[in-house]
Amino acid sequence: MSKAILRFTRLSPTKARLIAREVQGMNAEEALAALEFMPNKAAKVISKVIASAVANGGYEADEVVITSCRVDRGPYLKRFRPRARGRASRILKPTSHIYVEVAQAKKDS
């Protein structure tokens, strides 16, 4: 089993979790192929983390399964937008922590 972690990425955790749930339990090679054609920003980021987890274990992508892919909330970047009458409203820009674990697939014999 090997893992990869990407922390403090400028990505909404709510949107990234939708993609993470899609690939959980899939073969890594199939997951990377599926993520390549998804239009989301999260798909590109998660595919890089999956590729890193596969490489960290020294595996090939076709021989491992994604056992865990989770997205946790990171700290918000706080920004301000000027408003009427000299006031300001706060803008919260979310960040995410992405964790991916891969393990060797069980051989059917």
Jmol script that loads the backbone (N, CA, C; Angstrom):
load data "model"
ATOM      1  N   MET A   1       0.840  -1.181   0.000  1.00  0.00           N
ATOM      2  CA  MET A   1       0.000   0.000   0.000  1.00  0.00           C
ATOM      3  C   MET A   1       0.884   1.243   0.000  1.00  0.00           C
ATOM      4  N   SER A   2       0.519   2.210  -0.817  1.00  0.00           N
ATOM      5  CA  SER A   2       1.242   3.472  -0.830  1.00  0.00           C
ATOM      6  C   SER A   2       0.227   4.608  -0.863  1.00  0.00           C
ATOM      7  N   LYS A   3       0.692   5.797  -0.492  1.00  0.00           N
ATOM      8  CA  LYS A   3      -0.231   6.934  -0.447  1.00  0.00           C
ATOM      9  C   LYS A   3       0.446   8.199  -0.950  1.00  0.00           C
ATOM     10  N   ALA A   4      -0.388   9.176  -1.270  1.00  0.00           N
ATOM     11  CA  ALA A   4       0.092  10.497  -1.680  1.00  0.00           C
ATOM     12  C   ALA A   4      -0.856  11.528  -1.081  1.00  0.00           C
ATOM     13  N   ILE A   5      -0.296  12.663  -0.689  1.00  0.00           N
ATOM     14  CA  ILE A   5      -1.074  13.732  -0.061  1.00  0.00           C
ATOM     15  C   ILE A   5      -0.763  15.040  -0.774  1.00  0.00           C
ATOM     16  N   LEU A   6      -1.802  15.775  -1.107  1.00  0.00           N
ATOM     17  CA  LEU A   6      -1.652  17.122  -1.644  1.00  0.00           C
ATOM     18  C   LEU A   6      -2.395  18.053  -0.698  1.00  0.00           C
ATOM     19  N   ARG A   7      -1.678  18.998  -0.121  1.00  0.00           N
ATOM     20  CA  ARG A   7      -2.281  19.869   0.878  1.00  0.00           C
ATOM     21  C   ARG A   7      -2.331  21.312   0.379  1.00  0.00           C
ATOM     22  N   PHE A   8      -3.305  22.040   0.877  1.00  0.00           N
ATOM     23  CA  PHE A   8      -3.487  23.471   0.631  1.00  0.00           C
ATOM     24  C   PHE A   8      -3.678  23.806  -0.851  1.00  0.00           C
ATOM     25  N   THR A   9      -4.384  22.968  -1.577  1.00  0.00           N
ATOM     26  CA  THR A   9      -4.648  23.272  -2.975  1.00  0.00           C
ATOM     27  C   THR A   9      -5.888  24.156  -3.079  1.00  0.00           C
ATOM     28  N   ARG A  10      -5.858  25.123  -3.990  1.00  0.00           N
ATOM     29  CA  ARG A  10      -6.968  26.089  -4.146  1.00  0.00           C
ATOM     30  C   ARG A  10      -8.100  25.434  -4.914  1.00  0.00           C
ATOM     31  N   LEU A  11      -8.917  24.700  -4.197  1.00  0.00           N
ATOM     32  CA  LEU A  11      -9.966  23.902  -4.794  1.00  0.00           C
ATOM     33  C   LEU A  11     -11.053  23.741  -3.755  1.00  0.00           C
ATOM     34  N   SER A  12     -12.292  23.874  -4.157  1.00  0.00           N
ATOM     35  CA  SER A  12     -13.398  23.707  -3.221  1.00  0.00           C
ATOM     36  C   SER A  12     -13.528  22.242  -2.826  1.00  0.00           C
ATOM     37  N   PRO A  13     -13.517  21.928  -1.524  1.00  0.00           N
ATOM     38  CA  PRO A  13     -13.617  20.522  -1.121  1.00  0.00           C
ATOM     39  C   PRO A  13     -14.947  19.890  -1.511  1.00  0.00           C
ATOM     40  N   THR A  14     -16.013  20.667  -1.532  1.00  0.00           N
ATOM     41  CA  THR A  14     -17.321  20.136  -1.904  1.00  0.00           C
ATOM     42  C   THR A  14     -17.315  19.643  -3.341  1.00  0.00           C
ATOM     43  N   LYS A  15     -16.728  20.414  -4.246  1.00  0.00           N
ATOM     44  CA  LYS A  15     -16.666  20.032  -5.653  1.00  0.00           C
ATOM     45  C   LYS A  15     -15.683  18.884  -5.873  1.00  0.00           C
ATOM     46  N   ALA A  16     -14.591  18.884  -5.118  1.00  0.00           N
ATOM     47  CA  ALA A  16     -13.579  17.841  -5.280  1.00  0.00           C
ATOM     48  C   ALA A  16     -14.080  16.497  -4.772  1.00  0.00           C
ATOM     49  N   ARG A  17     -14.935  16.499  -3.734  1.00  0.00           N
ATOM     50  CA  ARG A  17     -15.457  15.237  -3.194  1.00  0.00           C
ATOM     51  C   ARG A  17     -16.311  14.489  -4.211  1.00  0.00           C
ATOM     52  N   LEU A  18     -17.005  15.227  -5.082  1.00  0.00           N
ATOM     53  CA  LEU A  18     -17.808  14.581  -6.119  1.00  0.00           C
ATOM     54  C   LEU A  18     -16.932  13.726  -7.028  1.00  0.00           C
ATOM     55  N   ILE A  19     -15.765  14.231  -7.360  1.00  0.00           N
ATOM     56  CA  ILE A  19     -14.832  13.506  -8.222  1.00  0.00           C
ATOM     57  C   ILE A  19     -14.174  12.362  -7.449  1.00  0.00           C
ATOM     58  N   ALA A  20     -13.821  12.607  -6.181  1.00  0.00           N
ATOM     59  CA  ALA A  20     -13.149  11.590  -5.369  1.00  0.00           C
ATOM     60  C   ALA A  20     -14.036  10.364  -5.171  1.00  0.00           C
ATOM     61  N   ARG A  21     -15.334  10.576  -5.009  1.00  0.00           N
ATOM     62  CA  ARG A  21     -16.251   9.441  -4.839  1.00  0.00           C
ATOM     63  C   ARG A  21     -16.370   8.615  -6.115  1.00  0.00           C
ATOM     64  N   GLU A  22     -16.208   9.255  -7.265  1.00  0.00           N
ATOM     65  CA  GLU A  22     -16.289   8.539  -8.542  1.00  0.00           C
ATOM     66  C   GLU A  22     -15.166   7.515  -8.695  1.00  0.00           C
ATOM     67  N   VAL A  23     -13.957   7.876  -8.268  1.00  0.00           N
ATOM     68  CA  VAL A  23     -12.795   7.022  -8.541  1.00  0.00           C
ATOM     69  C   VAL A  23     -12.479   6.044  -7.417  1.00  0.00           C
ATOM     70  N   GLN A  24     -13.095   6.196  -6.256  1.00  0.00           N
ATOM     71  CA  GLN A  24     -12.783   5.321  -5.134  1.00  0.00           C
ATOM     72  C   GLN A  24     -13.165   3.882  -5.452  1.00  0.00           C
ATOM     73  N   GLY A  25     -12.229   2.966  -5.261  1.00  0.00           N
ATOM     74  CA  GLY A  25     -12.473   1.553  -5.536  1.00  0.00           C
ATOM     75  C   GLY A  25     -12.154   1.133  -6.959  1.00  0.00           C
ATOM     76  N   MET A  26     -11.826   2.087  -7.829  1.00  0.00           N
ATOM     77  CA  MET A  26     -11.520   1.760  -9.213  1.00  0.00           C
ATOM     78  C   MET A  26     -10.066   1.316  -9.372  1.00  0.00           C
ATOM     79  N   ASN A  27      -9.802   0.632 -10.466  1.00  0.00           N
ATOM     80  CA  ASN A  27      -8.432   0.355 -10.875  1.00  0.00           C
ATOM     81  C   ASN A  27      -7.778   1.698 -11.198  1.00  0.00           C
ATOM     82  N   ALA A  28      -6.519   1.882 -10.845  1.00  0.00           N
ATOM     83  CA  ALA A  28      -5.854   3.176 -11.022  1.00  0.00           C
ATOM     84  C   ALA A  28      -5.765   3.582 -12.490  1.00  0.00           C
ATOM     85  N   GLU A  29      -5.527   2.617 -13.366  1.00  0.00           N
ATOM     86  CA  GLU A  29      -5.409   2.927 -14.792  1.00  0.00           C
ATOM     87  C   GLU A  29      -6.755   3.400 -15.352  1.00  0.00           C
ATOM     88  N   GLU A  30      -7.842   2.725 -14.954  1.00  0.00           N
ATOM     89  CA  GLU A  30      -9.179   3.136 -15.392  1.00  0.00           C
ATOM     90  C   GLU A  30      -9.544   4.508 -14.840  1.00  0.00           C
ATOM     91  N   ALA A  31      -9.174   4.751 -13.588  1.00  0.00           N
ATOM     92  CA  ALA A  31      -9.479   6.036 -12.950  1.00  0.00           C
ATOM     93  C   ALA A  31      -8.757   7.179 -13.655  1.00  0.00           C
ATOM     94  N   LEU A  32      -7.483   6.982 -13.984  1.00  0.00           N
ATOM     95  CA  LEU A  32      -6.724   8.021 -14.681  1.00  0.00           C
ATOM     96  C   LEU A  32      -7.305   8.290 -16.069  1.00  0.00           C
ATOM     97  N   ALA A  33      -7.767   7.232 -16.744  1.00  0.00           N
ATOM     98  CA  ALA A  33      -8.373   7.403 -18.061  1.00  0.00           C
ATOM     99  C   ALA A  33      -9.704   8.150 -17.961  1.00  0.00           C
ATOM    100  N   ALA A  34     -10.485   7.849 -16.930  1.00  0.00           N
ATOM    101  CA  ALA A  34     -11.775   8.520 -16.747  1.00  0.00           C
ATOM    102  C   ALA A  34     -11.594   9.986 -16.375  1.00  0.00           C
ATOM    103  N   LEU A  35     -10.624  10.258 -15.522  1.00  0.00           N
ATOM    104  CA  LEU A  35     -10.385  11.635 -15.063  1.00  0.00           C
ATOM    105  C   LEU A  35      -9.862  12.530 -16.181  1.00  0.00           C
ATOM    106  N   GLU A  36      -9.198  11.940 -17.150  1.00  0.00           N
ATOM    107  CA  GLU A  36      -8.622  12.718 -18.250  1.00  0.00           C
ATOM    108  C   GLU A  36      -9.704  13.448 -19.055  1.00  0.00           C
ATOM    109  N   PHE A  37     -10.898  12.863 -19.124  1.00  0.00           N
ATOM    110  CA  PHE A  37     -11.961  13.435 -19.942  1.00  0.00           C
ATOM    111  C   PHE A  37     -13.017  14.190 -19.137  1.00  0.00           C
ATOM    112  N   MET A  38     -12.798  14.349 -17.834  1.00  0.00           N
ATOM    113  CA  MET A  38     -13.726  15.131 -17.022  1.00  0.00           C
ATOM    114  C   MET A  38     -13.344  16.600 -17.116  1.00  0.00           C
ATOM    115  N   PRO A  39     -14.332  17.500 -17.233  1.00  0.00           N
ATOM    116  CA  PRO A  39     -14.031  18.914 -17.434  1.00  0.00           C
ATOM    117  C   PRO A  39     -13.693  19.681 -16.155  1.00  0.00           C
ATOM    118  N   ASN A  40     -13.748  19.036 -15.000  1.00  0.00           N
ATOM    119  CA  ASN A  40     -13.554  19.739 -13.736  1.00  0.00           C
ATOM    120  C   ASN A  40     -12.089  20.005 -13.441  1.00  0.00           C
ATOM    121  N   LYS A  41     -11.835  21.077 -12.702  1.00  0.00           N
ATOM    122  CA  LYS A  41     -10.482  21.376 -12.232  1.00  0.00           C
ATOM    123  C   LYS A  41     -10.030  20.297 -11.256  1.00  0.00           C
ATOM    124  N   ALA A  42     -10.963  19.808 -10.441  1.00  0.00           N
ATOM    125  CA  ALA A  42     -10.648  18.792  -9.440  1.00  0.00           C
ATOM    126  C   ALA A  42     -10.172  17.497 -10.089  1.00  0.00           C
ATOM    127  N   ALA A  43     -10.701  17.164 -11.251  1.00  0.00           N
ATOM    128  CA  ALA A  43     -10.314  15.915 -11.927  1.00  0.00           C
ATOM    129  C   ALA A  43      -8.841  15.923 -12.293  1.00  0.00           C
ATOM    130  N   LYS A  44      -8.362  17.042 -12.774  1.00  0.00           N
ATOM    131  CA  LYS A  44      -6.948  17.147 -13.156  1.00  0.00           C
ATOM    132  C   LYS A  44      -6.040  17.030 -11.929  1.00  0.00           C
ATOM    133  N   VAL A  45      -6.441  17.684 -10.845  1.00  0.00           N
ATOM    134  CA  VAL A  45      -5.631  17.669  -9.623  1.00  0.00           C
ATOM    135  C   VAL A  45      -5.615  16.276  -9.007  1.00  0.00           C
ATOM    136  N   ILE A  46      -6.781  15.632  -8.920  1.00  0.00           N
ATOM    137  CA  ILE A  46      -6.867  14.302  -8.311  1.00  0.00           C
ATOM    138  C   ILE A  46      -6.118  13.268  -9.150  1.00  0.00           C
ATOM    139  N   SER A  47      -6.130  13.419 -10.474  1.00  0.00           N
ATOM    140  CA  SER A  47      -5.393  12.461 -11.310  1.00  0.00           C
ATOM    141  C   SER A  47      -3.891  12.554 -11.053  1.00  0.00           C
ATOM    142  N   LYS A  48      -3.390  13.755 -10.804  1.00  0.00           N
ATOM    143  CA  LYS A  48      -1.965  13.905 -10.488  1.00  0.00           C
ATOM    144  C   LYS A  48      -1.621  13.251  -9.153  1.00  0.00           C
ATOM    145  N   VAL A  49      -2.536  13.361  -8.172  1.00  0.00           N
ATOM    146  CA  VAL A  49      -2.292  12.755  -6.861  1.00  0.00           C
ATOM    147  C   VAL A  49      -2.335  11.228  -6.972  1.00  0.00           C
ATOM    148  N   ILE A  50      -3.247  10.700  -7.776  1.00  0.00           N
ATOM    149  CA  ILE A  50      -3.317   9.251  -7.985  1.00  0.00           C
ATOM    150  C   ILE A  50      -2.041   8.757  -8.659  1.00  0.00           C
ATOM    151  N   ALA A  51      -1.578   9.473  -9.665  1.00  0.00           N
ATOM    152  CA  ALA A  51      -0.339   9.091 -10.349  1.00  0.00           C
ATOM    153  C   ALA A  51       0.846   9.126  -9.390  1.00  0.00           C
ATOM    154  N   SER A  52       0.849  10.083  -8.484  1.00  0.00           N
ATOM    155  CA  SER A  52       1.914  10.186  -7.488  1.00  0.00           C
ATOM    156  C   SER A  52       1.862   9.020  -6.507  1.00  0.00           C
ATOM    157  N   ALA A  53       0.663   8.634  -6.079  1.00  0.00           N
ATOM    158  CA  ALA A  53       0.519   7.510  -5.147  1.00  0.00           C
ATOM    159  C   ALA A  53       0.987   6.202  -5.787  1.00  0.00           C
ATOM    160  N   VAL A  54       0.683   6.023  -7.062  1.00  0.00           N
ATOM    161  CA  VAL A  54       1.129   4.826  -7.787  1.00  0.00           C
ATOM    162  C   VAL A  54       2.657   4.814  -7.886  1.00  0.00           C
ATOM    163  N   ALA A  55       3.229   5.968  -8.211  1.00  0.00           N
ATOM    164  CA  ALA A  55       4.685   6.062  -8.345  1.00  0.00           C
ATOM    165  C   ALA A  55       5.396   5.906  -7.004  1.00  0.00           C
ATOM    166  N   ASN A  56       4.778   6.394  -5.922  1.00  0.00           N
ATOM    167  CA  ASN A  56       5.391   6.276  -4.592  1.00  0.00           C
ATOM    168  C   ASN A  56       5.568   4.815  -4.174  1.00  0.00           C
ATOM    169  N   GLY A  57       4.646   3.957  -4.604  1.00  0.00           N
ATOM    170  CA  GLY A  57       4.749   2.537  -4.271  1.00  0.00           C
ATOM    171  C   GLY A  57       5.605   1.752  -5.241  1.00  0.00           C
ATOM    172  N   GLY A  58       5.996   2.375  -6.344  1.00  0.00           N
ATOM    173  CA  GLY A  58       6.780   1.674  -7.353  1.00  0.00           C
ATOM    174  C   GLY A  58       5.951   0.700  -8.162  1.00  0.00           C
ATOM    175  N   TYR A  59       4.652   0.934  -8.250  1.00  0.00           N
ATOM    176  CA  TYR A  59       3.747   0.046  -8.977  1.00  0.00           C
ATOM    177  C   TYR A  59       3.534   0.542 -10.397  1.00  0.00           C
ATOM    178  N   GLU A  60       2.864  -0.303 -11.176  1.00  0.00           N
ATOM    179  CA  GLU A  60       2.315   0.110 -12.462  1.00  0.00           C
ATOM    180  C   GLU A  60       0.847   0.424 -12.230  1.00  0.00           C
ATOM    181  N   ALA A  61       0.275   1.321 -13.034  1.00  0.00           N
ATOM    182  CA  ALA A  61      -1.099   1.778 -12.808  1.00  0.00           C
ATOM    183  C   ALA A  61      -2.127   0.669 -13.004  1.00  0.00           C
ATOM    184  N   ASP A  62      -1.813  -0.346 -13.822  1.00  0.00           N
ATOM    185  CA  ASP A  62      -2.811  -1.390 -14.086  1.00  0.00           C
ATOM    186  C   ASP A  62      -2.864  -2.460 -13.000  1.00  0.00           C
ATOM    187  N   GLU A  63      -1.906  -2.454 -12.064  1.00  0.00           N
ATOM    188  CA  GLU A  63      -1.884  -3.497 -11.035  1.00  0.00           C
ATOM    189  C   GLU A  63      -2.338  -3.028  -9.658  1.00  0.00           C
ATOM    190  N   VAL A  64      -2.823  -1.789  -9.537  1.00  0.00           N
ATOM    191  CA  VAL A  64      -3.268  -1.283  -8.225  1.00  0.00           C
ATOM    192  C   VAL A  64      -4.712  -0.796  -8.282  1.00  0.00           C
ATOM    193  N   VAL A  65      -5.325  -0.761  -7.086  1.00  0.00           N
ATOM    194  CA  VAL A  65      -6.697  -0.295  -6.906  1.00  0.00           C
ATOM    195  C   VAL A  65      -6.665   0.870  -5.929  1.00  0.00           C
ATOM    196  N   ILE A  66      -7.501   1.861  -6.176  1.00  0.00           N
ATOM    197  CA  ILE A  66      -7.584   3.012  -5.267  1.00  0.00           C
ATOM    198  C   ILE A  66      -8.431   2.597  -4.074  1.00  0.00           C
ATOM    199  N   THR A  67      -7.797   2.375  -2.932  1.00  0.00           N
ATOM    200  CA  THR A  67      -8.533   1.934  -1.746  1.00  0.00           C
ATOM    201  C   THR A  67      -9.198   3.097  -1.031  1.00  0.00           C
ATOM    202  N   SER A  68      -8.559   4.255  -1.058  1.00  0.00           N
ATOM    203  CA  SER A  68      -9.119   5.414  -0.368  1.00  0.00           C
ATOM    204  C   SER A  68      -8.771   6.683  -1.133  1.00  0.00           C
ATOM    205  N   CYS A  69      -9.762   7.512  -1.350  1.00  0.00           N
ATOM    206  CA  CYS A  69      -9.548   8.822  -1.967  1.00  0.00           C
ATOM    207  C   CYS A  69     -10.449   9.794  -1.228  1.00  0.00           C
ATOM    208  N   ARG A  70      -9.851  10.628  -0.385  1.00  0.00           N
ATOM    209  CA  ARG A  70     -10.692  11.533   0.390  1.00  0.00           C
ATOM    210  C   ARG A  70     -10.201  12.965   0.287  1.00  0.00           C
ATOM    211  N   VAL A  71     -11.141  13.886   0.435  1.00  0.00           N
ATOM    212  CA  VAL A  71     -10.856  15.313   0.339  1.00  0.00           C
ATOM    213  C   VAL A  71     -11.316  15.970   1.625  1.00  0.00           C
ATOM    214  N   ASP A  72     -10.384  16.587   2.337  1.00  0.00           N
ATOM    215  CA  ASP A  72     -10.701  17.303   3.574  1.00  0.00           C
ATOM    216  C   ASP A  72     -10.597  18.803   3.341  1.00  0.00           C
ATOM    217  N   ARG A  73     -11.275  19.547   4.191  1.00  0.00           N
ATOM    218  CA  ARG A  73     -11.276  21.006   4.073  1.00  0.00           C
ATOM    219  C   ARG A  73      -9.992  21.574   4.662  1.00  0.00           C
ATOM    220  N   GLY A  74      -9.381  22.476   3.925  1.00  0.00           N
ATOM    221  CA  GLY A  74      -8.218  23.196   4.421  1.00  0.00           C
ATOM    222  C   GLY A  74      -8.656  24.566   4.916  1.00  0.00           C
ATOM    223  N   PRO A  75      -7.718  25.425   5.254  1.00  0.00           N
ATOM    224  CA  PRO A  75      -8.082  26.769   5.711  1.00  0.00           C
ATOM    225  C   PRO A  75      -8.601  27.624   4.557  1.00  0.00           C
ATOM    226  N   TYR A  76      -9.409  28.612   4.881  1.00  0.00           N
ATOM    227  CA  TYR A  76      -9.915  29.542   3.880  1.00  0.00           C
ATOM    228  C   TYR A  76      -8.923  30.684   3.686  1.00  0.00           C
ATOM    229  N   LEU A  77      -8.756  31.111   2.433  1.00  0.00           N
ATOM    230  CA  LEU A  77      -8.054  32.363   2.181  1.00  0.00           C
ATOM    231  C   LEU A  77      -9.099  33.457   2.303  1.00  0.00           C
ATOM    232  N   LYS A  78      -8.836  34.447   3.110  1.00  0.00           N
ATOM    233  CA  LYS A  78      -9.824  35.501   3.349  1.00  0.00           C
ATOM    234  C   LYS A  78      -9.457  36.747   2.552  1.00  0.00           C
ATOM    235  N   ARG A  79     -10.372  37.181   1.724  1.00  0.00           N
ATOM    236  CA  ARG A  79     -10.185  38.375   0.900  1.00  0.00           C
ATOM    237  C   ARG A  79     -11.364  39.312   1.130  1.00  0.00           C
ATOM    238  N   PHE A  80     -11.200  40.572   0.747  1.00  0.00           N
ATOM    239  CA  PHE A  80     -12.263  41.557   0.938  1.00  0.00           C
ATOM    240  C   PHE A  80     -12.599  42.235  -0.373  1.00  0.00           C
ATOM    241  N   ARG A  81     -13.895  42.524  -0.552  1.00  0.00           N
ATOM    242  CA  ARG A  81     -14.371  43.227  -1.727  1.00  0.00           C
ATOM    243  C   ARG A  81     -14.981  44.544  -1.272  1.00  0.00           C
ATOM    244  N   PRO A  82     -14.570  45.660  -1.863  1.00  0.00           N
ATOM    245  CA  PRO A  82     -15.162  46.941  -1.493  1.00  0.00           C
ATOM    246  C   PRO A  82     -16.642  46.990  -1.861  1.00  0.00           C
ATOM    247  N   ARG A  83     -17.437  47.568  -0.970  1.00  0.00           N
ATOM    248  CA  ARG A  83     -18.867  47.690  -1.211  1.00  0.00           C
ATOM    249  C   ARG A  83     -19.267  49.156  -1.064  1.00  0.00           C
ATOM    250  N   ALA A  84     -20.542  49.389  -1.188  1.00  0.00           N
ATOM    251  CA  ALA A  84     -21.060  50.758  -1.130  1.00  0.00           C
ATOM    252  C   ALA A  84     -20.850  51.375   0.250  1.00  0.00           C
ATOM    253  N   ARG A  85     -20.741  52.675   0.285  1.00  0.00           N
ATOM    254  CA  ARG A  85     -20.639  53.496   1.499  1.00  0.00           C
ATOM    255  C   ARG A  85     -19.416  53.142   2.345  1.00  0.00           C
ATOM    256  N   GLY A  86     -18.319  52.781   1.690  1.00  0.00           N
ATOM    257  CA  GLY A  86     -17.059  52.553   2.402  1.00  0.00           C
ATOM    258  C   GLY A  86     -16.988  51.247   3.165  1.00  0.00           C
ATOM    259  N   ARG A  87     -17.920  50.367   2.927  1.00  0.00           N
ATOM    260  CA  ARG A  87     -17.903  49.079   3.631  1.00  0.00           C
ATOM    261  C   ARG A  87     -17.138  48.044   2.816  1.00  0.00           C
ATOM    262  N   ALA A  88     -16.961  46.887   3.420  1.00  0.00           N
ATOM    263  CA  ALA A  88     -16.292  45.789   2.727  1.00  0.00           C
ATOM    264  C   ALA A  88     -17.011  44.493   3.086  1.00  0.00           C
ATOM    265  N   SER A  89     -17.101  43.585   2.138  1.00  0.00           N
ATOM    266  CA  SER A  89     -17.653  42.268   2.434  1.00  0.00           C
ATOM    267  C   SER A  89     -16.555  41.231   2.230  1.00  0.00           C
ATOM    268  N   ARG A  90     -16.640  40.177   2.997  1.00  0.00           N
ATOM    269  CA  ARG A  90     -15.596  39.166   2.998  1.00  0.00           C
ATOM    270  C   ARG A  90     -15.837  38.136   1.902  1.00  0.00           C
ATOM    271  N   ILE A  91     -14.762  37.727   1.253  1.00  0.00           N
ATOM    272  CA  ILE A  91     -14.795  36.639   0.273  1.00  0.00           C
ATOM    273  C   ILE A  91     -13.951  35.514   0.853  1.00  0.00           C
ATOM    274  N   LEU A  92     -14.527  34.310   0.916  1.00  0.00           N
ATOM    275  CA  LEU A  92     -13.803  33.152   1.420  1.00  0.00           C
ATOM    276  C   LEU A  92     -13.407  32.268   0.246  1.00  0.00           C
ATOM    277  N   LYS A  93     -12.114  32.048   0.088  1.00  0.00           N
ATOM    278  CA  LYS A  93     -11.617  31.191  -0.990  1.00  0.00           C
ATOM    279  C   LYS A  93     -11.146  29.884  -0.347  1.00  0.00           C
ATOM    280  N   PRO A  94     -11.869  28.796  -0.593  1.00  0.00           N
ATOM    281  CA  PRO A  94     -11.573  27.541   0.103  1.00  0.00           C
ATOM    282  C   PRO A  94     -10.326  26.836  -0.431  1.00  0.00           C
ATOM    283  N   THR A  95      -9.702  26.064   0.459  1.00  0.00           N
ATOM    284  CA  THR A  95      -8.592  25.192   0.077  1.00  0.00           C
ATOM    285  C   THR A  95      -8.923  23.771   0.508  1.00  0.00           C
ATOM    286  N   SER A  96      -8.206  22.804  -0.050  1.00  0.00           N
ATOM    287  CA  SER A  96      -8.485  21.392   0.214  1.00  0.00           C
ATOM    288  C   SER A  96      -7.194  20.633   0.481  1.00  0.00           C
ATOM    289  N   HIS A  97      -7.357  19.523   1.207  1.00  0.00           N
ATOM    290  CA  HIS A  97      -6.292  18.546   1.378  1.00  0.00           C
ATOM    291  C   HIS A  97      -6.793  17.254   0.724  1.00  0.00           C
ATOM    292  N   ILE A  98      -6.009  16.695  -0.198  1.00  0.00           N
ATOM    293  CA  ILE A  98      -6.423  15.493  -0.925  1.00  0.00           C
ATOM    294  C   ILE A  98      -5.507  14.333  -0.529  1.00  0.00           C
ATOM    295  N   TYR A  99      -6.124  13.213  -0.084  1.00  0.00           N
ATOM    296  CA  TYR A  99      -5.398  12.015   0.336  1.00  0.00           C
ATOM    297  C   TYR A  99      -5.807  10.857  -0.564  1.00  0.00           C
ATOM    298  N   VAL A 100      -4.819  10.158  -1.118  1.00  0.00           N
ATOM    299  CA  VAL A 100      -5.103   8.996  -1.967  1.00  0.00           C
ATOM    300  C   VAL A 100      -4.250   7.838  -1.494  1.00  0.00           C
ATOM    301  N   GLU A 101      -4.891   6.676  -1.316  1.00  0.00           N
ATOM    302  CA  GLU A 101      -4.177   5.441  -0.968  1.00  0.00           C
ATOM    303  C   GLU A 101      -4.452   4.407  -2.047  1.00  0.00           C
ATOM    304  N   VAL A 102      -3.409   3.736  -2.488  1.00  0.00           N
ATOM    305  CA  VAL A 102      -3.566   2.662  -3.463  1.00  0.00           C
ATOM    306  C   VAL A 102      -2.940   1.389  -2.891  1.00  0.00           C
ATOM    307  N   ALA A 103      -3.504   0.251  -3.272  1.00  0.00           N
ATOM    308  CA  ALA A 103      -2.985  -1.046  -2.842  1.00  0.00           C
ATOM    309  C   ALA A 103      -3.011  -1.987  -4.028  1.00  0.00           C
ATOM    310  N   GLN A 104      -2.170  -3.007  -3.958  1.00  0.00           N
ATOM    311  CA  GLN A 104      -2.105  -3.960  -5.047  1.00  0.00           C
ATOM    312  C   GLN A 104      -3.421  -4.727  -5.134  1.00  0.00           C
ATOM    313  N   ALA A 105      -3.884  -4.944  -6.355  1.00  0.00           N
ATOM    314  CA  ALA A 105      -5.145  -5.659  -6.573  1.00  0.00           C
ATOM    315  C   ALA A 105      -4.975  -7.136  -6.236  1.00  0.00           C
ATOM    316  N   LYS A 106      -6.040  -7.716  -5.726  1.00  0.00           N
ATOM    317  CA  LYS A 106      -6.034  -9.155  -5.419  1.00  0.00           C
ATOM    318  C   LYS A 106      -6.112  -9.938  -6.731  1.00  0.00           C
ATOM    319  N   LYS A 107      -5.269 -10.941  -6.847  1.00  0.00           N
ATOM    320  CA  LYS A 107      -5.262 -11.782  -8.042  1.00  0.00           C
ATOM    321  C   LYS A 107      -6.335 -12.861  -7.895  1.00  0.00           C
ATOM    322  N   ASP A 108      -7.200 -12.999  -8.927  1.00  0.00           N
ATOM    323  CA  ASP A 108      -8.202 -14.057  -8.929  1.00  0.00           C
ATOM    324  C   ASP A 108      -7.564 -15.338  -9.469  1.00  0.00           C
ATOM    325  N   SER A 109      -7.552 -16.397  -8.619  1.00  0.00           N
ATOM    326  CA  SER A 109      -6.978 -17.641  -9.101  1.00  0.00           C
ATOM    327  C   SER A 109      -7.931 -18.789  -8.973  1.00  0.00           C
TER     328      SER A 109
END
end "model"
wireframe off; spacefill off
backbone 0.3
color backbone group
